[in-house]
Amino acid sequence: MTDNVFIRPHDEIDRIAPEIYGHFAEHLGRCIYGGIWVGEDDPLSTTDGVREDTVELLRDLEIPVLRWSGGCFADDYHWEDGIGPREERPRRRNLWWTQGRENVPEESNQFGTDEFLQFCRLVDTEPYLALNVGSGSPTEAVDWVEYCNYDGDTEYANRRRQNGQEEPYDVTYWGVGNENWGCGGRYDPETYGEEFRRYANYLQGYDRIMGDGSLELIGCGHITDDWNRKFMESVGGTSRTSEDSAYHLLDHLSIHRYYDCGDSTDFTDEQYYKLFARSLAVADDVDKAAKVLDTYAPGTDIGVIVDEWGVWHWHANAKRAAGLEQENTVRDALTAAGVLDAFNARADVLTMANLAQTVNVLQCIIQTDEASAWATPTYQVFDLYKPHMGSTAFRTVVDTEIMDLDGEDHDVPLVSASASQSDNGLFVTLSNRDLDGRQVAVDTGFGTHFSDVSAKILFADQNPREYSTSENADEFTAGTIDADVNSNGEIVVDIPGSSVVSLAARP
């Protein structure tokens, strides 16, 4: 039996924002301390205290945006603690997480604003900063923007210069809090909406007068319709045409989604499939948030951001005391491939996404030890999918077997796919969630045969329970696979179980 993928080139969705392939780093476990920052006196090769092996891996991946400093950490973080001479910075509590090699609930503030923004320059990525709403103030927020972005003669611009950065950093993305329905202050949506308006009023006021009007502000949403509706009502006012409407202050609405099923490595076949069912909720979350935005702010270009997402094996492995570390398997990577396909299919509403988290924590793309850094299987999926970034997404229909799982909200299509086109031609990604191999035929819909087709494959030789280590990481890199063009002009490929394929085609 052959599964069929039908591409609709005359049904363009939108340009796939590269920022959909973004990442997230928080002061949690060994993400920052040990994963990114080791200090200038460490025997590892560093650039001003930043691990060069981590930088090299991230630069090769071409990550478009990196969110920092949280997460829950953001709403108890006061940014001025992390600037100036490092030996003079105060040591503070970390209210939410243990971290670093010592696994203590403390923050040394050795890695602060300048270190993060210099790290972004080393990696060649855009920064996304999360402001403190829960325990901060609009003044503190605007001062941080001034420190980062202003080129005039003010206290905070001059403090940046004194700290070694003459030119502004020009940070565009600013999150107005994080999970303010939870760890960010336990706000109800109406109260947080008022807080958002208050912060955004001063942030955009500053940007109009002293900046260049380039700030993009992200409001904290939720995966429930009720929260998002009440938040939007609070931001916009009771009348959508009211002069008090503040929808112009909101550029993006963020949501978070984590999912798990069983142990990270010791899972049953049923749990293998159930993890895919739970990952499919991310697509629903985006659709529901986009519908709320269309209802309350029609005609605006407010985008949806999923600025935390991924596998979190919280019931089995990734516990707080362990710094939320878990082994990252082929199964986890396969769920990421399906989510990225769903993101591509929502390129018309989704403006950014940030996998949690970059190094060592949760569904990380890089792991480190004292001596080395290596890529996880999820890293390889992001690497394989790079040609989608900035390309035009096409509507794609997949005709495949559907697995019905008891007790789950979603059935699982055994093949996932997405397609896009750029000046380099057509690019298609296919993931086979089946434990067994499947043949897939891709009808490109172009009415012309593609004679120049190249195909790559991930995980053809791996069991879905396998994960990368410093010794075997190279075994998870992409290989080549045969793809034939049949008499109907379809691209046909035999995909082994639990693997991901990319097709690059030119007429």
N, C-alpha and C positions, 0 to 999 in steps of 0.2 A: 504493500500500500504506500502511495506517495502523498505526502502533505503538499499543499499548494499555497504559495504566497503570491498575491496579486498586488502589484504596485500601480498606483493611479497617478501618472505624471501630470495629468491635466487637473488634478485636485491638489494643488499646493497648499500646505498648511501655513508655513511661515519660515523665516530664517531661524535656524536653531542657534539660540544665543550661546556663545561659547561658555558663558558663566554657568550654564546648566551643569557643566562638568567641574564645578568648584569643590572646594574642600574646607575643612573646619579644624581648628586647633584650639584647645582649651588648656588651662593650667590644671591638669587632671592626670594622675598617674605619671607615666613616663613620656607623655606626649611632648611637653616642652623640655623639662629638665631630664636630660638623658637621651631624648629622641631628637631634639632640635638644638638645644643649648647645653654645652658641657663646660663652658668657661675657657678663658684664654690660656690657662695653665694646664689644661688636660693634655695627656700625651697623644690623643687623636689629632689628626690634621683638622684645623679649624680656620675659619675666617672671622676674626674678632669674637671668638667664643662659640660660633655656630659650626656644627658638624658639616664638613665638606662632603662626606658621603651622602648624607641626607639631601643636601642642596643639589648634588649631581643627579640623584634619582628624580627629584621633583622637577628640576629644570628639563630633564629628558622627557618627562610626562607632559610638559607644557601646560601646567595647571593654570586656569584663567583667573581665579580669584581665591583668596584664602580668608576665612572668617576667624576673628580673634577678639577678645580674650575669653569669651564664653558665648553660650553656656551659662549655667547657674553662677559660675565664678564672676561673670560680668557685673551682676547686680550687687556684689559686695566688694567690687574692685574700684579703688580710687587711683586714677591714672597718674597723679603727681607723685605717688609713692615709687613709681617705676621710671623716673627720669633723673638726670644728673649723675654725679660720680657714684659708681656702684657701691663703693665702700661706705657711702653716707646714706644709702637707701634703707628705710626701716624694714624690719622683718615683721610680717603681719600674719594673722590667722588665715587659713584657707577654710572658710566656713563650711564648704560642701564636700571637699575631696582630699584624700591623701594624694601625695605626689612625689615625684623624684625618686632617686635611688634610695633615699632614707625612708620613703613611704610615710611621711609625716604630714599632718594637716596644717602645714605652715607654708607661707609664701615669702621667699627671699627677696623678691622684686629685682633679681639680677637680670631678668629678661622682661623689659618694659617696652614702651612705645617706640623708642629709637631702635632698639634691637629688633623688634618685630618688623618695623618698616624697612630697615636695612636688609633683613632676611627676605622680605618680599622682593626687594630689588635684586638680591642674589639669585632668587628663584625665577625672576622675571614674571611676577604675578601681581594682580591688583589686590590691594588690601580692603577688607571689610571689617570695620570696627564696631563693636557692640557697646553702647553707652549704658551707664549705670542709672536706671530709673528707680529701682527698688530702694536703694539707700543713698542715692545721689541727688542732684539738683540740676535744673536747667543751666544755672551758672557754670557748674562744673563741666557740663556737656559742651557748652559753647566755648569755654576756655580750652577744652581739648581740641576742638575744631580749629581754634585760633592758633594753638601751638603747632598743629600739623599743617595748616593750609595758608596762613596769612604771611604776606611778604612785606608788610609795613613795619612801622616803628612802634610796637606795643610790647608790653611786658612779656607775654607768652611767645610772641614771634622772636623776641630777643633771647629768651631762655632757650629756645630751640637752637638758635645760632650759637649760644654759649656752650651748648651740649654737642656741638660739632656738625650741625646740619644747617648750612647757610640757606639753601633754597627750600621752599615749601615742599611738602610731600604730596600735596594735591590728592588727598584721600576723597574718593567720591561716595562710597557706600557707608552709611551710618545706621546701625540698628538702634531703634529707640527702645532699649530694654531687651530682655530675653525671658520667655516663658513667664510673663508677668501674671498669668493666671495661676502660677505655681511658685517655684523657688524665687521668682523675681518680684515677690511682694504679696502674693495671694489676692490680687485685685479681682473685683468683679469686672465684667467687660465695660460697663458704663463708666466706672471710675478710671479704669486704664485708658479708655477713650479720651476722657478729660485730660489725663496726664499726657497722653500722646499729643493732644492739641497744644498743651502748654509748652512742652519741650519743642515741638516742631515749630511753633510760632517764633521762638527765639532763635532756633537753629537756622530757619530759612530767612528770618529777618537779618541775622548776621550775614548770611550768604549773599543776600541782595545788596547790602550796603558795603561790606568789606571783602567779599569773595567774588566769585565769577558766576554765581548762580548754578553751580554744577553739582551741589550736594543732592544725593538721592537718599531719601529717608524710608526706612523699613519699619512698619508697624508689626506688633506681635499679634498674630492670629492664633487660631486653634483648629483642631480637626473636627470640632463640632460646629454645625451650622448656627446653633443658638448663640454661642460666644461671638462668632464673626458678625452675625446680624446686629446684635446689640452694640458691639464695638463700632461698626460702621454707622449705626444710628447716632451714637454718641459723638463720633468725629464729624459727621455731616450735618447734625441737627435734625429736628423732626421733619422739616420740609426739605426735599432734595433741591429745591430751587431757592432756598432761603439764602439771604446775603450772609448768614452766619455759617454757611457750609464751609468746611475746611478740608474737603477732599483734595484740594490742590496741594495740601501739605503732605499727602501720602503718595509715595511713589511705588511702594511694593507692600504686600501683605504676606507675612511669613507663616508657615506651618511646620510642624515636626511630626515625624513618624518613625518609630522603631518597631521591630518585629523579631520574634524568636520562635523556636520549636525544638525542644530537647537539648541535649548536650551539643557543644560545638563540634565534637568529632565522633562521639559514640552515640549515633542516632539510628533509629530504625528506618526502613524504607518508607513507611507511612509518614514518619516525621520529616523525611527528606522532601516529600511532595507537599506536606502541609506548610513548610516554610515558604514555598512559592505562593501558596494560597494567601498567606498573610502579607507577603510583600506586595500583592496586587492592590491592597488597600491604599497604597500611596497614590495610585492613579485616581481613585475615588476622591481622595482628599483634595487633590488639585482641582478636579472638576467641581466639587462642591464650593471651594473657596472662590473659583472663577465665577460661578453662578451668583454668589453673594455680591461680588464686586459688580457684576453686570446689572444686578437688581438695584443696588444702592448708589452706584456711581456710573451709570451708563454713559457711554461716549468718552470716558476717560481712558487713559492708557496705564492705569494701575496694574502692575503685574503680580503674579503669584511667585513666591520664593519658598522652596523647601530647604530651609537652611540648617536642618539637622535630619538625617535619614540614615537608615542602614540596619544591619543585623546587630542586635544586642541580646546576647544569651544570658539575660539577667537571672533566669531561674536556675541556671546550672553552673556557669563559669565566671562571667564578668561581674564580679562583686565589687562593692566599694573598697573593701579592704585590700583587694588585689589590684587596685588602680584601674578597674574595668578592662583588664587585659583578657583576651581570649584568642585561641588559635583561629586563624582565618583560612577556611577550607575552600575547596573547589565549589561545594554547594553554596557557600556564601557568595562567591564570585558570580555564580550563575544567577542568583537572585538580583545582583547588581546589574547584570546584563539586561534582564527583563525590565527592571525599573528604568534604566536608561532608554530602552526602546519606548516605554510609556512616556517618558519625558520628551523624547523626540516627537512623538505623536501629539504632544500638547505645546508645541513650539509657539503657537499663537497666543498662549496665556502665561506660559512659564518663563520667567526672566532670569532665574538663578536657582541653583541647588547646591548644597554643601554636604558631602558625605562625611559622616562622623566615624572616627576622627583620623587625622592625617598620619600620625606616627604612634605605634604601640598600643593605642587605645581603641576599643570597640572594633568596627570594621575598617581597620587602618589599611592604608596602601603601602606603608613601609613599617618594617620592624627593625629594631636595633638591639645589639648587646654592647658590651664594653669595647668591643674591637671592630665591629662591622655593622653595616646597614644593608638590608635586602628588600626586594619587592615581594609583596604578597600576590596571591592569585587575583585579588580584586584590582590591584595595580595593573595587572596584565590586561584585564577587561577594559579599563579606562584607556590604556595605551592602544588597544585594538580599535577602540571607538573614536579615536582622535579625528579621523577625516569627517565625521559628522559635524564637528564644531564649525559654526559659521556657514554651513551649507543649507540648502533649501529642503525642508522635509516634505515628503509626499505621503498622502494617505495610503495606508497599507492594510490589506485584508489578508488574514491568515486562516486557511481552512485546514484544521488539524484536529486530532482526537482531543476530547475534553475529559479530564479526570474529575469525577465527582467524589469529594472527600467528606465523610460524615463529620458534622459539627463545625464545618468551616463556612465562612460567609462567601467565599469565592471558589468556583471550580477552577481547575488549572488547565489552560491550553498547553499542550506538550511542546509546541514550538512557538517561540516569540520572534518578532522581526520588526525592523524599521528600515527605512530607505531615505536617502537624501541625494542631492546632486549639487556639484560645484563645477568649477572650470576643469577640474581633474576627471570629471565623469560621474557615473552613477556609483553610489556606495551603499551596500546592503549589509546589515548584521542579522544573524540568525542564531538563536540559542536553542539547543535541544535539551529540554528538561527531563525527557524520558531517560530512564536508566539503560534502556536499550537503544540501538541505533535506529535512525529514521532517514528515509530519503525525502528530500525537499526539492520541489521544482518551483522556480521563481519566474513568474510571468512579468516582465518589466513593463509591459503596456506601451512601449514606445513605437510599436509597429515596425521595428527594425531589429535585425539580429546583432547581438553583441559578439564579435569574434575575438576581442581582446579581453579576456577575463582572467583575473588572478584571484586566488583564494588563500586565506590563512585560517588556521585553526588553533584554538586553545583547549588544553586538557584532554586531548585524544588518548593519552596514555596514562591518565590519572584516575584514580578512584575518587568519587565526590567527597570522601572523608579525609583525603590527603590535604596537607597544608605545607607551606614553604618554611624552610629554615635557612640559616646562613650557609649550610652545606648543599642543599638541593634546590635553591631558588631558581637556578638556571633551567631546571627541568620543566618549569611552568611557562616558559616563554613561548611565543607563537611559532608554529611550524607551517608548512604548506600542505595543501590538500588539493586533489583533482576536482575540477568543476567542468562539466561538459555542457555544450549548447546543443539541445535536441532539434529535430526537424521543425518544431513549432516555435523555435527561437527562445525556448525556456532555458534558464540556467539550472542545471540539475546537479545536486551534490548529495553524497551519502555522508550523513553526520553521525559520528559515534555517539553513544549515550553520554549525557552530562558534559557536553562540550559546546563551544561557541565558535562560530565561523563568520568571517567577513568576506564579502565579494566586492571587488573593484572592477568595473566594466566600462569599456569604451566601444563605440560602434566599429 
